[in-house]
Amino acid sequence: MIRAEGHQQQQWALVNPHTQTIARILSEHIDDDYILVSTVADILQNLHGEMHENLAEELANMRRLYRATDFTEEAVIPDYVAEIIQAIHELYYQPRSVLYPNMRDQINSLRGAVVERLGLELIRHRYQATDECANSRRFVDQHNKIVTLQEIDIATLSHNRHELEAYECKIKALSLENHDCLDLAYLHQVAETEDYQAQVGVISLDPSRAVEKRLRWLHADPCIQAYGVETLNELEYSPFE
């Protein structure tokens, strides 16, 4: 597995503190607060770089939602909810980086980076320090020949266990393209020839059925698994056990 160069915008978006905060909080509450996960997913899907004027209203609705579930007199929202609301606001309204020609492109890049960081947060605890688990990687075979033509959004590799995972991340399933599927399917094929267990898939903020529908439309190889917003928590568990 080798580091993919990627463009500077993508690398900046992945290490952006607001991207990381949103991904961390979602991963920490992926099992116990589906309302949070689905609400944030809706915001990231529907409020994009060209249209996010309703962000303040959406975040206010989110605050009211959590106050409504608290039956104490003070009705204070949980700290993690307040933190993620602030991070979402900053994600959309932080100053423009010199790497981007406009705010539209910056916001859209950050939205996509949240999905990639979230997937990584859900997976990385399953790997040891001697393993590899990262965003933006390419795979090479035992002869150092490139296997994946494009970079893989989330890639893991354990030589000790002879296991690898690879995932493409999409805010919406409709943005999944044929070349994404071909890369994942070929990687799965090469892994098997080299006696590695492999899991490849697509991670999206759409429901799983929308991802599965898109995979069928693209005639994708059945080895490619679909992870939608309601099944993201499955990524916490090894597919090889």
C-alpha positions in Angstrom: 0.0 0.0 0.0 1.4 3.4 -1.0 0.5 6.9 -0.3 -1.5 8.6 -3.0 -0.4 12.1 -3.8 -3.9 13.4 -4.2 -4.4 17.1 -4.7 -3.7 19.7 -2.0 -7.3 20.6 -1.5 -8.3 17.0 -0.6 -5.4 16.7 1.8 -6.3 20.0 3.5 -9.9 19.0 3.8 -9.0 15.6 5.5 -7.0 17.2 8.2 -9.3 20.2 8.7 -10.1 20.4 12.5 -13.9 20.8 11.9 -13.9 17.8 9.5 -12.2 15.7 12.2 -14.4 16.9 15.0 -17.6 16.0 13.1 -16.2 12.6 12.1 -15.0 11.9 15.7 -18.3 12.7 17.3 -20.3 10.7 14.8 -18.1 7.7 15.3 -18.4 7.9 19.0 -22.2 7.9 18.9 -22.7 5.7 15.9 -24.4 3.0 18.1 -26.2 5.1 20.6 -27.6 8.1 18.8 -28.9 7.4 15.3 -30.9 10.6 15.4 -27.6 12.5 15.5 -26.1 10.5 12.6 -29.1 10.8 10.4 -29.6 14.5 11.1 -26.0 15.4 10.3 -26.1 13.2 7.2 -29.2 15.1 6.0 -27.4 18.4 6.5 -24.3 17.4 4.7 -26.3 15.9 1.8 -28.7 18.8 1.3 -26.7 21.9 2.2 -23.9 22.1 -0.3 -21.5 24.8 -1.5 -24.1 26.5 -3.8 -27.0 26.4 -1.4 -26.6 26.4 2.4 -28.5 29.5 3.4 -30.7 27.4 5.6 -27.9 26.1 7.7 -28.7 28.3 10.7 -32.3 27.1 10.6 -31.3 23.5 10.4 -28.9 23.8 13.3 -31.6 25.5 15.3 -34.0 22.7 14.6 -31.3 20.3 15.8 -31.0 22.1 19.1 -34.8 22.0 19.5 -34.9 18.3 18.7 -32.5 17.5 21.6 -34.2 19.9 24.0 -37.5 18.1 23.2 -36.0 14.8 24.3 -34.8 16.2 27.6 -37.5 16.2 30.3 -35.6 18.2 32.9 -36.6 21.8 33.6 -33.4 23.2 32.2 -33.5 21.1 29.0 -29.8 21.5 28.2 -28.6 19.8 25.1 -25.7 17.3 25.5 -22.2 18.6 25.2 -21.4 16.5 22.2 -24.4 17.8 20.3 -23.4 21.4 21.1 -19.9 20.6 19.9 -20.9 19.1 16.6 -23.4 21.9 15.9 -20.6 24.4 16.3 -18.2 22.3 14.2 -20.8 22.1 11.4 -21.3 25.8 11.5 -17.5 26.4 11.2 -17.2 23.8 8.4 -19.5 26.0 6.2 -18.4 29.4 7.4 -14.7 29.2 8.1 -12.5 31.6 6.0 -11.6 30.4 2.5 -8.3 28.7 2.1 -6.0 30.0 -0.7 -6.1 26.4 -2.1 -9.7 27.0 -3.3 -10.9 29.4 -6.0 -14.2 29.9 -4.2 -16.2 28.9 -1.1 -18.5 26.6 -3.0 -15.6 24.3 -3.9 -14.2 24.5 -0.3 -17.5 23.5 1.3 -18.1 20.7 -1.1 -14.6 19.3 -0.5 -15.0 19.5 3.3 -18.4 17.7 3.1 -16.8 14.8 1.2 -13.9 14.7 3.6 -16.3 14.2 6.6 -17.5 10.9 5.1 -13.9 9.7 4.5 -12.8 10.6 8.0 -15.9 9.0 9.5 -15.2 5.7 7.7 -11.6 5.8 8.9 -12.6 6.5 12.5 -15.0 3.5 12.5 -12.4 1.1 11.1 -9.0 2.1 12.5 -9.5 0.7 16.0 -9.5 -2.8 14.5 -5.9 -2.5 13.3 -2.6 -2.7 15.1 0.3 -0.2 15.0 2.1 -2.6 12.6 -0.8 -2.5 10.2 -1.7 0.2 7.7 -5.0 2.1 7.9 -5.4 5.5 6.2 -7.2 7.7 3.8 -6.0 8.2 0.2 -3.9 5.2 -0.6 -3.1 3.0 -3.6 -2.5 -0.7 -3.6 0.4 -2.4 -5.3 1.0 -6.2 -5.7 3.9 -8.3 -4.6 5.8 -7.2 -7.7 5.2 -3.5 -6.8 2.8 -3.1 -9.7 0.0 -0.7 -9.3 -3.3 -2.5 -8.7 -5.7 0.5 -8.1 -5.4 3.1 -10.8 -7.1 5.8 -8.7 -6.6 6.4 -5.0 -8.8 4.6 -2.6 -10.6 6.8 -0.1 -10.1 4.4 2.8 -7.5 1.6 2.7 -6.3 -0.9 5.3 -3.7 -3.7 5.1 -2.6 -6.3 7.6 0.3 -8.4 6.4 0.2 -10.4 9.6 -3.4 -11.4 9.2 -3.4 -11.4 5.4 -6.4 -9.0 5.3 -7.2 -5.9 3.4 -10.1 -3.5 3.1 -10.9 -0.8 0.6 -13.8 1.6 0.5 -14.9 4.4 -1.8 -16.8 7.2 0.1 -19.7 9.2 -1.5 -22.0 11.7 0.1 -24.7 10.6 -2.4 -24.8 7.2 -4.1 -25.5 8.8 -7.5 -21.9 10.1 -7.5 -20.5 6.6 -7.6 -19.0 5.9 -11.0 -18.1 2.8 -13.0 -14.3 3.3 -12.6 -14.8 3.3 -8.8 -16.3 -0.1 -9.0 -13.8 -1.5 -11.4 -10.9 -0.5 -9.2 -12.5 -2.1 -6.1 -13.4 -5.3 -8.0 -9.9 -5.7 -9.5 -8.3 -5.1 -6.1 -10.5 -7.9 -4.6 -9.5 -10.2 -7.4 -5.8 -9.6 -7.0 -6.0 -9.9 -3.2 -7.5 -13.4 -3.5 -4.7 -14.5 -5.9 -2.2 -13.4 -3.3 -4.0 -15.3 -0.5 -5.4 -12.2 1.2 -8.9 -12.0 2.6 -10.4 -8.8 1.1 -13.4 -6.7 1.8 -14.3 -3.9 -0.6 -17.2 -1.5 -0.5 -18.9 1.8 -0.8 -19.7 4.1 2.1 -22.4 6.7 1.6 -24.7 9.0 3.6 -27.6 7.7 1.5 -29.6 4.7 2.7 -28.0 1.3 1.9 -30.8 0.5 -0.6 -29.8 3.6 -2.6 -26.2 2.4 -2.7 -27.2 -1.1 -3.7 -29.5 0.3 -6.4 -26.6 2.4 -7.8 -24.3 -0.7 -7.7 -26.9 -2.7 -9.7 -27.3 0.1 -12.2 -23.5 0.1 -12.8 -23.5 -3.7 -13.1 -20.9 -3.7 -10.3 -19.2 -6.9 -9.2 -21.1 -8.5 -6.3 -18.0 -8.5 -4.1 -18.6 -4.8 -3.5 -20.6 -4.2 -0.3 -22.9 -1.3 0.4 -22.8 0.7 3.6 -25.5 3.4 3.9 -26.2 5.8 6.8 -28.2 3.2 8.7 -25.5 0.5 8.5 -22.4 2.5 9.1 -22.0 1.0 12.5 -21.3 -2.4 10.9 -17.9 -1.0 9.9 -16.8 -1.2 13.5 -16.7 -4.9 13.3 -14.3 -7.1 11.3 -15.8 -8.6 8.2 -13.4 -11.5 8.5 -14.7 -12.9 11.8 
